[in-house]
Amino acid sequence: MHFLMCPLGTAGDIHPFLAIGCRLRQRGHQVSMISHTQFGPLIRSHGLEFIDLNDEPAYSETHNNPDVWHPRRGSALGARFFLRHTMRPYYQAVADRYVPGRTVTVSNHSGFGGRMAHDHLGVPYVTLQTSPAYAFSVLRPPRYAFWSPSERSPLWFRRAYFWVGDRLVVDPLLGPEINRFRSELGLPPVRHLLRWQMSPQRIIGLFPRWFSDPRPEDWPAHLIESEFPLFDDAEGLPDDLAEFLRQGDPPIVFTPGTGVTHAADFFRAAVEACLQLGRRGLLLSRTVTHIPPSLPDRIRHFSYAPLGALLPHAAAMVYHGGIGTLAQTIRAGLPHVVMPMAHDQPDNAYRLVRLGVGRVVWPRHFTGANLAQALRELLTNADVTRRCRELAQRIPADPVAPTVELLERFAQEVASSG
């Protein structure tokens, strides 16, 4: 089977697809990765065919814009980029390679081109949902950085809230570009795009049932929860980082996420919190300019470290709430402090709090004092320590295998029906 996989977004969105794609190739399938120009070297380094969306410099311009992490403007900015710069090339890449009965295309929730290829050409299509927040539910509404209704609000109110969002926000944002392309292909226009963008055939949640539990009754029946597909794009630790870890107590690790390039306030608060707690700190970021110019001896900056190798030597993780970092932190059995900004991050943070392993410090309250207080509460709480260890034991030894098996099962259904 030929899997045409199209991960869209930041490195945190690409990594799960790489883990799955590499395993599919090992099992004898042909795998092609359609993605942003900047990830070509990474994808090729893992032996996968790379199909370039040719979306530079638009990608850099979008992801370097501070508004991409704004709780309201971020989603609109990202959607416009995906619609204008990835939808048509993704569709064309699939159309050029589609062999009935031998091809499946796989993307995340931003893969509009994959849904278009399904509607126009009949290409079998799978959506990989990286977070429960993207599997929208009226019965259990996801948490947003801006206001969202709670499960305690009347059902009619929740339905009205999402109806307004669907008709007055999402459809006007996505509809013109999507329906313009559909018209070019001779397809009728579509509405209710919040749900249309997902595959009508198979949705795989890249998260375990216990993370989304209880499963909302209004989720699509063809959505199947799997496991976190943990992945590191490097093995082992750099020598200087390994030496730092050996020099003292386990440090607190701080990272605002791979896609964040404006995080000076985040790292300033991180340093202040470490000083207040008397703890060692490790700052992770490829953007040097937002790191404080002179760091105390017990706090070090590194541009990158594979979290799978690093976190077993850490005390806690402070981050943005991205699902990939979240999964690595759970596997390491560490407590979480989350500063959620936009997208799925607030909902992920809520779930960590519900599971008893995390605290939330919102960006407007993200100061050294507030961060130190949140860390103190977690690091001195025996129940939190116990709960972190319990959740770590729930991560299977091979977390990629369940998703690969689900994709192969879908592919077998496609082949037998073709």
Phi, psi and omega per residue, in radians:
M1 nan 2.496 3.097
H2 -1.788 1.981 3.092
F3 -1.686 2.024 3.040
L4 -1.683 1.752 -3.042
M5 -1.766 2.359 -3.101
C6 -2.269 1.484 3.033
P7 -1.398 2.313 -3.112
L8 -2.190 2.415 3.106
G9 2.290 -2.494 -3.130
T10 -1.657 -3.086 3.133
A11 -1.009 -0.605 3.118
G12 -1.108 -0.445 3.073
D13 -1.470 -0.531 -3.096
I14 -1.304 -0.710 -3.002
H15 -0.978 -0.799 3.128
P16 -1.037 -0.672 3.132
F17 -1.171 -0.623 3.088
L18 -1.114 -0.770 3.127
A19 -1.031 -0.778 -3.109
I20 -1.249 -0.767 -3.118
G21 -1.091 -0.747 3.114
C22 -1.086 -0.693 -3.140
R23 -1.198 -0.699 3.100
L24 -1.072 -0.722 3.114
R25 -1.121 -0.710 3.101
Q26 -1.060 -0.500 -3.120
R27 -1.584 0.207 2.982
G28 1.691 0.082 3.132
H29 -1.544 2.713 2.986
Q30 -1.485 2.276 -3.094
V31 -2.251 2.193 3.030
S32 -2.093 2.387 -3.101
M33 -1.948 2.015 3.097
I34 -1.692 2.048 -3.069
S35 -2.791 -3.054 -3.078
H36 -1.158 2.604 -3.080
T37 -0.918 -0.740 -3.008
Q38 -1.183 -0.290 -3.133
F39 -1.682 0.076 3.122
G40 -0.974 -0.902 -3.138
P41 -1.030 -0.712 3.137
L42 -1.110 -0.796 -3.104
I43 -1.150 -0.786 3.132
R44 -1.124 -0.572 -3.116
S45 -1.134 -0.314 3.102
H46 -1.758 0.250 3.011
G47 1.377 0.289 -3.137
L48 -1.780 2.541 3.040
E49 -1.143 2.339 -3.139
F50 -1.946 2.244 3.060
I51 -1.969 2.010 -2.973
D52 -1.421 2.213 3.044
L53 -1.327 -0.172 3.125
N54 0.899 0.911 -3.045
D55 -1.925 0.277 2.961
E56 -1.530 2.560 0.064
P57 -1.556 0.109 -3.092
A58 -1.053 -0.644 3.140
Y59 -1.076 -0.882 -3.114
S60 -1.111 -0.708 3.138
E61 -1.079 -0.697 3.142
T62 -1.234 -0.847 -3.019
H63 -1.402 -0.227 3.013
N64 -1.607 -0.047 3.105
N65 -1.398 2.137 -3.138
P66 -0.976 -0.461 -3.116
D67 -1.168 -0.260 -3.131
V68 -1.117 -0.359 3.099
W69 -1.877 0.242 3.066
H70 -1.321 2.427 -3.051
P71 -1.042 -0.455 3.117
R72 -1.977 -0.851 -3.070
R73 -1.226 -0.404 -3.079
G74 -1.073 -0.783 -3.118
S75 -1.126 -0.702 3.139
A76 -1.166 -0.714 -3.140
L77 -1.114 -0.784 3.122
G78 -1.136 -0.747 -3.125
A79 -1.064 -0.760 3.130
R80 -1.072 -0.689 3.122
F81 -1.115 -0.848 -3.103
F82 -1.095 -0.695 -3.120
L83 -1.188 -0.731 -3.025
R84 -1.481 -0.462 -2.969
H85 -2.119 -0.182 3.139
T86 -2.180 -0.454 -3.029
M87 -1.073 -0.916 -3.097
R88 -1.201 -0.823 3.108
P89 -1.121 -0.576 3.072
Y90 -1.133 -0.843 3.099
Y91 -0.982 -0.816 -3.073
Q92 -1.154 -0.658 3.105
A93 -1.073 -0.688 3.107
V94 -1.236 -0.787 -3.117
A95 -1.041 -0.649 -3.109
D96 -1.237 -0.366 -3.009
R97 -2.052 -0.005 -3.028
Y98 -1.245 2.165 3.008
V99 -2.132 1.969 -3.091
P100 -0.936 2.341 3.139
G101 1.426 -0.124 -3.089
R102 -2.216 -0.009 -3.017
T103 -2.266 2.367 3.005
V104 -2.299 2.376 3.044
T105 -1.906 2.488 -3.007
V106 -2.335 2.264 3.109
S107 -2.579 3.108 3.027
N108 -1.668 -2.923 -2.987
H109 -1.198 -0.191 3.119
S110 -1.676 0.120 -3.053
G111 -1.475 1.125 -3.107
F112 -1.046 -0.599 -3.134
G113 -1.129 -0.576 3.105
G114 -1.195 -0.712 3.099
R115 -1.149 -0.643 3.133
M116 -1.159 -0.687 3.109
A117 -1.150 -0.599 3.075
H118 -1.142 -0.826 -3.082
D119 -1.172 -0.667 -3.026
H120 -1.552 -0.705 -3.012
L121 -1.936 -0.164 -3.093
G122 1.365 0.356 -3.124
V123 -1.197 2.202 3.074
P124 -1.005 2.362 -2.960
Y125 -2.352 2.294 3.083
V126 -2.101 2.317 2.996
T127 -1.758 2.223 3.000
L128 -1.697 1.971 3.142
Q129 -1.544 1.992 -3.078
T130 -1.344 -0.321 -3.056
S131 -2.602 2.569 3.080
P132 -1.031 -0.430 -3.106
A133 -1.060 -0.493 -3.086
Y134 -1.515 -0.153 3.035
A135 -1.677 1.447 -2.914
F136 -1.083 2.445 3.134
S137 -2.392 2.333 3.014
V138 -1.394 -0.589 -3.108
L139 -1.226 -0.657 3.090
R140 -2.279 1.420 -3.043
P141 -1.070 2.427 3.044
P142 -1.165 2.695 3.099
R143 -1.479 2.389 3.085
Y144 -2.030 2.850 3.082
A145 -1.176 -0.582 2.989
F146 -1.566 -3.082 -3.017
W147 -1.171 2.452 3.028
S148 -2.467 2.653 -3.096
P149 -1.241 2.603 3.119
S150 -1.611 2.929 3.097
E151 -1.166 -0.312 -3.141
R152 -1.442 -0.249 3.129
S153 -1.283 2.705 -3.112
P154 -1.001 2.517 -3.100
L155 -1.053 -0.672 3.140
W156 -1.077 -0.604 -3.138
F157 -1.209 -0.735 3.120
R158 -1.103 -0.721 3.105
R159 -1.101 -0.727 3.124
A160 -1.135 -0.689 3.136
Y161 -1.020 -0.846 -3.107
F162 -1.303 -0.533 3.066
W163 -1.097 -0.785 3.111
V164 -1.098 -0.785 3.138
G165 -1.087 -0.699 -3.128
D166 -1.178 -0.875 -3.026
R167 -1.396 -0.618 -3.010
L168 -1.814 -0.206 -3.134
V169 -2.095 -1.041 -3.013
V170 -1.231 -0.885 -3.129
D171 -1.051 -0.788 3.084
P172 -1.111 -0.523 -3.136
L173 -1.321 -0.829 -3.046
L174 -1.627 -0.544 -2.960
G175 -1.012 -0.862 -3.051
P176 -0.998 -0.821 -3.100
E177 -1.229 -0.737 3.140
I178 -1.130 -0.814 -3.089
N179 -1.297 -0.417 3.014
R180 -1.131 -0.780 3.125
F181 -1.198 -0.687 3.092
R182 -1.068 -0.669 3.100
S183 -1.101 -0.699 3.103
E184 -1.080 -0.557 -3.125
L185 -1.564 -0.034 -3.125
G186 1.399 0.389 3.134
L187 -1.730 2.619 3.095
P188 -1.259 2.759 3.118
P189 -1.194 2.779 3.138
V190 -2.220 2.719 3.056
R191 -2.246 -3.091 -3.136
H192 0.929 0.944 -2.967
L193 -1.286 -0.253 3.080
L194 -1.006 -0.664 3.129
R195 -1.739 -0.515 -3.113
W196 -1.018 -0.638 -3.032
Q197 -1.128 -0.320 3.107
M198 -1.462 2.686 3.132
S199 -1.097 2.364 3.029
P200 -1.445 -0.026 -3.083
Q201 -1.807 -0.905 -3.085
R202 -2.671 2.238 3.026
I203 -2.113 2.229 3.112
I204 -1.987 2.112 3.089
G205 -1.445 2.088 -3.138
L206 -1.454 0.917 3.127
F207 -2.737 2.611 -3.106
P208 -1.359 2.811 -3.124
R209 -1.033 -0.648 -3.101
W210 -1.185 -0.356 3.097
F211 -1.407 -0.534 -3.138
S212 -1.749 -0.138 -3.040
D213 -1.110 2.464 -0.041
P214 -1.364 2.475 -3.105
R215 -1.149 2.198 3.123
P216 -1.131 2.451 -3.107
E217 -1.219 -0.325 -3.125
D218 -1.676 0.170 2.965
W219 -1.202 2.633 3.117
P220 -1.013 2.474 -3.127
A221 -1.118 -0.463 -3.111
H222 -1.577 0.245 2.998
L223 -1.606 2.151 -3.111
I224 -2.106 2.161 3.071
E225 -1.296 2.508 3.140
S226 -2.131 -2.105 3.107
E227 -2.426 2.879 3.006
F228 -1.170 2.073 -3.138
P229 -1.454 1.378 -3.030
L230 -1.106 2.454 -3.050
F231 -2.711 2.418 2.958
D232 -2.142 2.404 3.129
D233 -1.556 0.249 3.039
A234 -2.731 2.728 3.116
E235 -2.003 2.518 3.114
G236 1.331 3.018 -3.094
L237 -1.965 2.546 3.025
P238 -1.018 2.630 -3.063
D239 -1.027 -0.718 -3.094
D240 -1.206 -0.586 3.091
L241 -1.239 -0.757 3.108
A242 -1.051 -0.649 3.116
E243 -1.166 -0.720 3.101
F244 -1.051 -0.727 -3.132
L245 -1.135 -0.565 -3.132
R246 -1.333 -0.263 -2.995
Q247 -1.418 -0.145 -3.094
G248 -3.045 -2.804 -3.121
D249 -1.128 2.763 3.094
P250 -0.980 2.251 -3.114
P251 -1.443 2.831 2.926
I252 -1.487 2.299 -3.101
V253 -1.740 2.385 -3.122
F254 -2.206 2.230 3.012
T255 -2.627 2.328 3.114
P256 -1.508 0.009 -3.110
G257 1.866 2.664 -3.045
T258 -1.165 -0.449 -3.071
G259 -1.636 0.004 -3.059
V260 -1.671 2.141 -3.126
T261 -1.998 0.064 3.118
H262 -2.247 1.531 -3.005
A263 -2.418 0.516 -3.125
A264 -1.067 -0.735 -3.140
D265 -1.141 -0.646 3.125
F266 -1.048 -0.861 -3.087
F267 -1.300 -0.506 3.065
R268 -1.119 -0.765 3.094
A269 -1.151 -0.607 3.127
A270 -1.076 -0.794 3.137
V271 -1.117 -0.772 -3.137
E272 -1.083 -0.707 -3.132
A273 -1.132 -0.746 3.122
C274 -1.074 -0.715 3.138
L275 -1.147 -0.723 3.132
Q276 -1.140 -0.617 -3.096
L277 -1.533 -0.238 -3.046
G278 1.183 0.576 -3.091
R279 -1.942 2.712 3.022
R280 -1.353 2.629 -3.116
G281 -2.354 2.614 3.121
L282 -2.269 2.048 -3.079
L283 -1.763 2.161 -3.124
L284 -1.943 2.100 3.068
S285 -2.971 2.402 3.046
R286 -1.430 -0.211 3.125
T287 -1.678 1.846 -3.022
V288 -1.284 -0.510 -2.982
T289 -1.146 -0.385 3.140
H290 -1.711 0.165 3.019
I291 -1.533 2.331 3.093
P292 -0.899 2.423 -2.991
P293 -1.110 -0.580 3.129
S294 -2.263 2.086 -3.075
L295 -1.812 2.535 3.019
P296 -1.049 2.768 -3.077
D297 -1.021 -0.548 -3.063
R298 -1.521 0.089 3.126
I299 -2.211 2.236 -3.102
R300 -2.213 2.644 3.065
H301 -1.926 2.356 3.026
F302 -2.311 2.481 -3.082
S303 -1.207 -0.599 -3.105
Y304 -2.837 2.625 2.986
A305 -2.664 2.400 3.056
P306 -1.143 2.101 -3.014
L307 -1.120 -0.547 3.130
G308 -1.075 -0.564 3.117
A309 -1.536 -0.538 -3.051
L310 -1.408 -0.854 -2.912
L311 -1.108 -0.505 3.051
P312 -1.063 -0.247 3.132
H313 -1.817 0.159 -3.054
A314 -1.856 2.970 3.129
A315 -1.790 -0.577 -3.107
A316 -2.874 2.844 3.102
M317 -2.141 2.275 3.050
V318 -2.042 2.125 -2.998
Y319 -2.781 -2.990 -2.990
H320 -1.557 -0.253 -3.123
G321 1.745 0.211 3.069
G322 -1.099 2.524 -2.977
I323 -1.174 -0.564 3.136
G324 -1.183 -0.803 3.090
T325 -1.141 -0.677 3.098
L326 -1.001 -0.819 -3.100
A327 -1.133 -0.728 3.113
Q328 -1.107 -0.649 -3.139
T329 -1.209 -0.677 3.071
I330 -1.097 -0.797 -3.117
R331 -1.056 -0.599 -3.140
A332 -1.373 -0.155 3.118
G333 1.280 0.592 -3.083
L334 -1.860 2.706 2.990
P335 -1.338 2.722 -3.061
H336 -2.058 2.351 2.816
V337 -2.028 2.150 -3.023
V338 -2.014 2.299 2.974
M339 -1.911 1.467 -3.059
P340 -1.304 2.452 -3.132
M341 -1.994 -0.873 -3.020
A342 -2.793 -3.084 3.039
H343 1.021 -2.278 -3.101
D344 -1.491 -0.068 -2.998
Q345 -1.073 -0.804 3.122
P346 -1.057 -0.672 -3.132
D347 -1.212 -0.707 3.072
N348 -1.050 -0.752 -3.132
A349 -1.095 -0.743 3.106
Y350 -1.008 -0.723 -3.114
R351 -1.171 -0.622 3.089
L352 -1.147 -0.717 3.086
V353 -1.093 -0.766 3.138
R354 -1.089 -0.597 3.133
L355 -1.365 -0.168 3.077
G356 1.453 0.415 -3.100
V357 -2.183 0.123 -3.049
G358 -2.590 2.905 3.013
R359 -2.300 2.686 3.115
V360 -1.978 2.310 2.964
V361 -2.190 1.908 -3.076
W362 -1.200 2.671 -3.070
P363 -0.904 -0.697 -3.100
R364 -1.221 -0.277 3.122
H365 -1.945 0.191 -3.015
F366 -1.450 1.424 3.093
T367 -1.992 2.918 3.117
G368 -1.029 -0.727 -3.103
A369 -1.162 -0.794 -3.134
N370 -1.178 -0.659 3.116
L371 -1.165 -0.746 3.111
A372 -1.064 -0.697 3.123
Q373 -1.118 -0.758 3.130
A374 -1.111 -0.748 3.127
L375 -1.160 -0.689 3.135
R376 -1.075 -0.748 3.139
E377 -1.086 -0.646 -3.107
L378 -1.354 -0.777 -3.003
L379 -1.307 -0.280 -3.134
T380 -1.894 0.163 -3.070
N381 -1.827 1.969 -3.109
A382 -1.119 -0.591 3.125
D383 -1.144 -0.680 3.100
V384 -1.122 -0.780 3.116
T385 -1.026 -0.783 3.130
R386 -1.115 -0.766 -3.108
R387 -1.149 -0.672 3.094
C388 -1.044 -0.741 3.137
R389 -1.166 -0.657 3.131
E390 -1.116 -0.775 -3.133
L391 -1.173 -0.643 3.117
A392 -1.021 -0.605 -3.127
Q393 -1.272 -0.257 3.120
R394 -1.437 -0.256 3.126
I395 -1.354 2.104 -3.092
P396 -1.200 2.788 3.140
A397 -1.092 -0.561 3.113
D398 -2.174 1.455 -3.035
P399 -1.304 -0.184 -3.138
V400 -1.464 -0.520 -3.016
A401 -0.973 -0.778 -3.108
P402 -1.032 -0.690 3.136
T403 -1.201 -0.724 3.110
V404 -1.061 -0.738 3.128
E405 -1.119 -0.679 3.103
L406 -1.143 -0.697 3.107
L407 -1.164 -0.708 3.117
E408 -1.146 -0.667 3.116
R409 -1.107 -0.736 3.104
F410 -1.105 -0.759 -3.135
A411 -1.085 -0.668 3.099
Q412 -1.111 -0.685 3.084
E413 -1.102 -0.693 3.120
V414 -1.115 -0.810 -3.090
A415 -1.136 -0.706 -3.110
S416 -1.246 -0.532 3.136
S417 -1.434 -0.334 -3.107
G418 -1.461 nan nan
